[in-house]
Amino acid sequence: MQSLEKRIAALEISSKPTDNMTIIRRLVRPGHVHAEVQRISDDEGLLWERMPGETEQALIDRATLATKPNAWGVRSLTADTDEVPHGEH
């Protein structure tokens, strides 16, 4: 087992970070699989809400640009399709 752990550690050290990869986990409700994204959050708790007239892609781009990649060059975001009623966020 120790040999396997050493090999994994060596691979992790020698692996190069990715170049600008963004992973978006999209939360959907049953029956609303194709609903557009309304909010995006990152792993640090930052939140971006879709502005009036903003496209879904523009929101994704805005959140992606504002998020720092981790040590491997990966940005991790969570997208939510439910609208938050005004005053509840």
N, C-alpha and C positions, 0 to 999 in steps of 0.2 A: 504494500500500500504506500509505503514511504517513497518508493521509486516512482510511482504514478504521480504523487504530489510534487516531486522534484521535476518531473517532465512537464507537468502542467505549469508550474512556476516558470520554467525556462521558456515555454511557449508564450506565456503572458508577457514576459520581459521582451522577447524578440518580436512580438506582434506590433505592427504599426497601427496607429490610430486610423479610424476611418476618416474620410474627407467629407464633412458636411452632411451627415446622415441625420434625418429627423424621423423619429418614431412617434406616430400619433395614435393613441388608443381612443377609439370613437365609441362613446357610450350611447346606446340606442334603446328605445322601449319597443316591446312587441307591437307590431302594426305601424311603427314609425321608423322603419329601417332606412328610408330614404330622406328623412327630415334633415334639413340643413343645420350645420353647426351654429350654435348661438354663443357659446362660451368655450374658452380654452384655458386650462391651467397647466402650470409646470410642477415639477416635483418639489419645488421650494415653496409652493403655495401662492405664487403670483397668478393673477387672474386677468384675462382679457375678455371683454364682452363685445359683441358685435354692435357696431354703431349703425344708426339709421342710414340706409342706402349703401352700406358696405356689403360687398359680396363675401360669400363664404371663403373663397380663396384669398381675398384681401385680408380677412381676419387671420387665417392660417399663416400667411406671409408675415403679418405684423407680429404675431406671437413668436414665430420662428426667429425673426431677426432680433427680437428682444431677449431671447433665451440664450444662455451660455451653454456651449457643449461641455460634456463631461470629459474626463481624461482620455477617453477613447474617441472623442470627436462626435459624439452622438447627443442630439437634443431629444428630450423625452417630454411629450405633451399629452394631455388628456382633453379630448373634445367632447362637449356635451350638447345634445340637440334640444334639450328642454329650455324654453324661455323662462326666465325668472320674473315673476310679477313684480312691478315696480314697488320698491320699499321693502322687499324681502331679501335683498342681497347685501 
